[in-house]
Amino acid sequence: MKKIYLFFMIVLALIFTGCQEEDEAQAVVIKDSKSFKELKKQGNKTYSLETATGETIKLTVENDTLTSKDLENKVVLINFWATWCPPCKEEIPMFNRVYEKYKDDFIIIGVLYEKNKDMKALAEFLRQYNMKFPVTINEQENFRMAKNFDDVKRVPESFLYGKDGKFLEKYVGLVDEQSLITHIKDSLK
């Protein structure tokens, strides 16, 4: 009997202490709605990437599958990089070679992972390194994409998708040229 009485008293206490004044409840809702909007924005897996040449590449990555009308029937390497990063600079000549050799079936999207980059300095860098593949420049969209792509924090980091859009491989650090070529050739079969 004492247990039932105690249980009844706890339930009543929770009911009466759980109520708040209306102003306090609204303040919580306002805070939560902002957080929800931010979380929803982070969860959006569709990206509209602006390139240094003024083009837009639209793609969606969800459940390890990349879909895009702009990239249909191509092997896609999404490479997060920065101009100050020595390994990033080191892999550019290899990327240019592979991109030129397989450009009908393969594309690299260089996602600039750098804050406050001066566009004139970037243009000079792209010219100096003769980057043949698209480089995306919208800082906000690039960083949102990096967050959604396994929370990229270091560069270079790359994600490879087959012609069917299925995820193939993640590279942390330099991309292995032979592995990349093998994946491209396998997708051509």
Disulfide bonds with the S-S distance in Angstrom:
Cys85-Cys88 2.50
